[in-house]
Amino acid sequence: MKRDPHTPSVDISRRCFLGQAGTGALLLGLGGLTLSEHAFATAPHSAGATTDSPVSPAAQAALVVAADPTRLPSPIQRKHSVHHDITLEAREVRGHLADGSVFDFMTWNGQVPGPMIRVRQGDTITLTVRSAASNTRPHSVDMHAVFGTGGGSSATLMPPGGSRREFFKCMYPGAFIYHCAVPNMDEHISRGMFGMIVVEPEDGLPPVDREFYLGQHELYTKEPFGSTGLLQFDYSSMEHEDPNFVLFNGTVGAFTGASALKAKVGETIRVFMVSGGPNLTSSFHPIGNVWKNCWPQGALANAPLHYVQTQSVPPGSCFVGEMELPVPETIKLVDHALTRVARKGLLAEIAVEGQANPGAYRAIS
């Protein structure tokens, strides 16, 4: 089905999670309906790394928060400016983190990263920002594509159940992060409150066969990687920038193995990646390939770099890169700070299917 090119994707795919946790939403408890930032900090935390059972009732009823990388707005085809009405909703949800574990995420529209917004340079947007009544914390949105105080965060600060609106013109092209920007923004971003707005140049982007959308961030938990049950946020490890989890789209292993992303030999693919952080810089590398074209910092107004092996993507920034696919293979998308891959959960795979190309690559012995 053809998607509206400027409507954010708000549905959360279950395609990648067959056999894993269930998909019932578990919103956080009511209360704290003020602009206080201490509701979670003062809540009691579990001292143990596991629950009484391998898969707790909370894990069985957790929402799938991982945004489907294949559900993103279509490339812009038009040559004129238009106006968009877009809504983002701040939702605090209990979501699937890994097999047997759940976490209390903060999201835009119930997914991590938040929906990609895609417009053209010169377009205008009326943005409505809402906060679910069941939330316990204030939220706002800072869009790096916005000229204005705090990227609009001052105008969009809202309590649980609140709503704010703003108008802005997309005056410069690029791929930009948007994120919550309350005083404890580091925690909110770590918990998942970030996404991407793509402002395509007036002449658009080069055509490709497929596009994918990923968001990297880290989670700071009291419990070590591999623990089960409801994991608790750890402020001390965040202050020391020492996370137990580094993730694509809020979930361990969501796009690997049988759930790998799909592509075909001979195609050109484009990857959009937003680095929420809040603290770690990604060294973004496709194992088994290179970025034929890449736009560091999401700077689409500039000419791309060519045949780049690994590109730094700082927190609060974005990356756009393209790959050619001359051979069948499994491409592993990683942060080349490889402990994050081997021990903290960061990996996505692209399964490239098609005819072998022995003139380009073959195993000899």
C-alpha positions in Angstrom: 0.0 0.0 0.0 1.3 3.4 -0.9 1.9 5.6 2.2 1.2 9.3 2.5 4.7 10.8 2.1 4.4 13.1 5.0 2.3 11.2 7.5 4.3 9.7 10.4 4.1 6.0 10.8 2.3 5.3 14.1 1.5 1.5 13.8 3.9 -0.8 15.6 4.8 -3.9 13.6 4.7 -7.3 15.3 6.4 -8.9 12.3 9.8 -9.2 14.1 8.5 -10.6 17.3 6.8 -13.9 16.6 7.3 -16.2 19.5 8.4 -13.4 21.8 6.5 -11.3 24.3 2.8 -10.6 23.9 1.6 -7.2 22.7 -0.9 -5.9 25.3 -0.2 -2.3 26.3 0.6 -1.7 29.9 0.6 2.1 30.6 2.3 3.4 33.6 0.2 4.1 36.7 -1.7 7.3 37.1 -0.4 10.0 39.4 2.2 12.8 39.5 0.0 15.0 37.3 2.1 18.0 37.8 5.4 19.2 36.3 7.4 17.4 38.9 10.4 15.5 37.6 10.7 13.2 40.6 7.9 10.6 40.1 10.2 7.9 38.9 13.3 8.9 40.9 11.4 8.4 44.2 9.6 5.2 43.2 10.8 2.0 44.9 13.1 -0.1 42.8 13.6 -3.9 42.7 16.9 -5.0 44.2 17.1 -8.3 42.4 18.2 -9.0 38.8 15.5 -11.6 38.2 11.8 -12.2 39.0 10.4 -15.3 40.6 9.7 -16.8 37.2 11.7 -16.9 33.9 9.0 -14.8 32.2 7.1 -12.6 34.5 3.4 -11.6 34.0 4.7 -8.1 33.1 6.9 -9.5 30.4 4.0 -11.5 29.0 1.8 -8.4 28.7 4.4 -5.9 27.4 3.9 -3.6 24.4 6.2 -4.0 21.4 7.9 -0.6 21.3 10.5 -1.3 18.5 9.6 0.8 15.4 9.4 -1.3 12.3 12.4 -0.1 10.2 10.5 -0.7 7.0 7.5 1.5 7.9 8.6 5.0 7.0 7.1 7.8 4.8 7.8 7.5 1.0 10.4 9.8 -0.7 9.1 13.2 -1.7 8.2 13.4 -5.4 6.6 16.8 -5.7 8.3 20.1 -6.7 6.2 22.5 -4.6 5.7 23.3 -1.0 2.7 22.1 1.1 1.4 22.4 4.6 1.2 19.5 7.0 -0.8 18.8 10.1 1.2 16.4 12.3 0.5 15.0 15.8 2.9 13.5 18.2 1.8 11.9 21.4 4.0 11.4 24.4 3.3 7.9 25.9 4.9 6.3 28.9 4.6 2.5 28.3 5.9 -0.7 29.7 7.5 -2.4 26.7 9.4 -5.5 25.6 13.2 -5.1 26.0 14.6 -8.6 25.5 13.4 -12.2 26.0 11.9 -12.3 29.4 12.5 -8.7 30.3 10.5 -5.5 30.1 11.3 -1.8 30.8 9.3 1.4 31.4 9.9 3.3 28.2 9.0 6.9 27.3 8.0 7.1 23.6 6.5 9.2 20.9 3.4 7.5 19.6 4.2 4.3 21.4 7.4 3.4 19.5 11.2 3.8 19.6 12.4 5.8 17.8 9.4 8.0 17.3 7.8 8.2 13.9 9.9 9.5 11.1 8.4 12.8 9.8 9.3 13.5 6.1 8.8 16.8 4.4 10.4 19.0 1.7 12.4 22.2 2.2 10.0 25.1 2.3 7.1 23.1 3.6 5.2 24.3 6.7 4.0 22.2 9.7 1.4 22.7 12.3 2.6 20.3 15.0 0.2 19.2 17.7 2.0 17.6 20.7 -0.1 15.7 23.2 0.7 13.9 26.5 -1.3 10.9 27.4 -3.4 11.4 30.5 -1.9 8.2 32.0 1.7 9.7 31.9 3.4 10.6 35.2 6.0 13.2 33.8 6.0 16.4 31.9 7.2 16.3 28.3 8.2 18.6 25.4 9.7 18.3 22.0 12.9 20.0 20.7 13.1 19.6 16.9 16.6 20.4 15.4 14.8 21.4 12.2 13.1 24.4 13.9 14.3 28.0 14.3 12.9 29.0 17.7 13.7 28.9 21.4 14.7 25.4 22.4 13.7 24.1 19.0 10.1 24.5 20.1 10.6 22.9 23.5 9.6 26.0 25.5 6.3 26.3 23.6 5.5 22.5 23.8 6.2 21.9 27.5 3.1 20.1 28.8 1.9 18.2 31.9 0.2 14.7 31.6 -3.0 15.1 29.7 -1.9 18.4 28.2 -1.6 19.5 24.6 0.4 22.2 22.8 0.5 23.4 19.2 3.2 25.2 17.2 3.8 26.3 13.6 7.1 26.3 11.8 8.6 26.4 8.4 11.2 23.9 7.3 13.8 26.3 6.0 16.9 24.1 5.7 17.3 20.6 4.4 18.7 17.6 6.4 17.9 14.7 8.6 17.4 16.0 12.2 16.7 14.5 15.5 13.7 15.5 17.6 13.6 14.7 21.3 12.1 15.4 24.7 13.7 18.4 26.3 12.5 18.7 29.9 15.2 19.3 32.6 15.8 15.5 32.9 16.0 15.1 29.2 18.9 12.6 29.4 16.7 10.1 31.2 13.7 10.8 28.9 15.9 10.3 25.8 17.5 7.2 27.2 14.0 5.8 27.8 13.2 6.3 24.1 11.9 9.9 23.6 13.6 10.7 20.3 12.9 10.4 16.6 13.8 11.9 13.2 12.5 14.6 10.9 13.8 14.4 7.3 13.6 17.7 5.4 14.4 16.7 1.8 16.2 19.2 -0.4 14.1 20.9 -3.0 15.4 18.6 -5.7 14.8 15.5 -3.5 17.1 12.5 -2.8 18.5 10.0 -5.3 16.2 7.1 -6.0 16.8 3.8 -4.2 15.1 0.5 -4.0 14.5 0.3 -0.3 14.8 2.4 2.8 15.2 1.5 6.5 14.9 3.6 9.7 16.8 2.9 12.9 17.4 4.7 16.1 20.4 4.0 18.5 20.3 4.7 22.2 21.5 3.3 25.5 19.6 2.2 28.5 20.9 2.5 32.1 19.5 -0.3 34.3 20.2 -1.5 37.9 20.2 -5.1 36.6 22.9 -6.4 34.3 22.4 -7.4 30.7 20.5 -10.7 30.4 18.3 -10.2 33.5 14.6 -11.0 33.4 11.5 -9.3 34.7 10.9 -5.6 35.0 14.3 -3.8 34.8 14.7 -0.5 36.8 16.4 2.7 35.6 19.7 3.5 37.2 20.6 7.1 37.6 24.1 6.5 38.9 25.2 4.5 35.8 23.7 7.2 33.6 25.8 9.8 35.4 28.8 7.7 34.8 27.7 7.1 31.1 28.0 3.3 31.7 24.9 1.6 30.2 24.0 -2.1 30.4 22.2 -1.9 27.1 23.0 -0.2 23.8 20.1 -0.8 21.3 18.6 -0.3 18.0 14.9 0.7 18.3 14.7 -0.1 22.0 14.9 -3.9 21.8 17.6 -6.5 21.9 17.9 -8.5 18.6 14.7 -7.3 17.1 16.0 -7.4 13.5 18.3 -10.4 13.5 18.1 -14.0 12.4 14.6 -14.9 11.1 13.5 -11.3 11.7 16.4 -9.7 9.7 15.5 -7.0 7.3 15.3 -8.1 3.7 16.9 -6.9 0.4 17.9 -8.3 -2.9 21.1 -8.6 -4.9 21.4 -5.7 -7.3 19.4 -3.2 -5.2 20.5 0.0 -3.7 19.3 0.7 -0.2 19.3 3.7 2.1 19.5 3.7 5.9 18.4 6.6 8.1 19.8 6.4 11.6 19.1 8.8 14.5 21.4 8.7 17.5 19.4 9.5 20.6 22.2 8.8 23.0 21.9 10.5 25.4 25.7 10.0 25.8 27.4 7.6 23.5 28.7 8.3 20.0 28.0 5.6 17.5 30.7 4.3 15.1 28.1 3.1 12.5 29.4 0.4 10.2 27.8 -2.2 7.9 29.9 -5.4 8.3 30.3 -6.9 4.8 29.7 -3.6 2.9 30.5 0.1 2.9 28.5 3.3 2.7 28.7 4.1 -1.0 27.2 7.4 -0.3 26.8 8.9 3.1 25.8 12.2 4.6 27.4 12.7 8.0 25.3 14.6 10.5 22.4 14.1 8.1 23.6 17.1 6.2 21.7 16.5 3.0 22.6 20.0 1.6 26.1 18.8 1.1 27.6 16.4 -1.4 27.9 12.9 0.1 31.1 11.2 1.0 31.8 8.0 -0.9 32.8 4.4 0.1 33.0 5.2 3.8 33.6 2.2 6.1 32.6 3.6 9.5 30.9 6.9 10.3 30.7 8.6 13.6 27.1 9.6 14.6 27.2 11.7 17.8 24.2 11.8 20.2 21.7 14.4 19.0 22.5 13.8 15.4 21.5 11.7 12.4 23.1 9.7 9.6 21.9 9.0 6.0 23.8 6.3 4.1 23.4 4.2 1.0 24.8 0.7 0.1 25.0 -1.2 -3.2 24.3 -4.9 -2.9 26.4 -6.9 -5.5 26.4 -10.2 -3.6 24.1 -12.3 -1.5 25.1 -12.0 2.2 24.0 -11.0 5.7 25.0 -7.4 6.4 25.4 -6.7 10.1 24.7 -3.1 11.1 26.8 -2.4 14.2 28.4 0.3 16.3 32.1 -0.6 15.8 32.7 0.0 19.5 32.1 -3.7 19.5 31.6 -4.4 23.2 28.2 -2.8 22.6 27.5 -5.5 20.0 29.0 -8.5 21.9 27.7 -7.7 25.4 25.1 -4.9 25.3 22.6 -5.9 22.6 23.3 -3.6 19.6 22.8 -5.4 16.3 20.6 -5.3 13.2 20.9 -7.5 10.1 20.0 -7.2 6.5 19.6 -10.5 4.7 20.5 -9.9 1.0 19.1 -12.7 -1.2 19.8 -13.5 -4.9 22.2 -15.0 -7.4 25.8 -15.5 -6.3 28.4 -13.3 -8.0 31.7 -15.2 -7.9 33.4 -12.5 -9.9 32.9 -10.2 -6.9 33.2 -12.6 -4.0 33.6 -16.4 -3.5 35.0 -18.6 -0.8 37.9 -20.7 -2.1 38.7 -23.1 0.6 
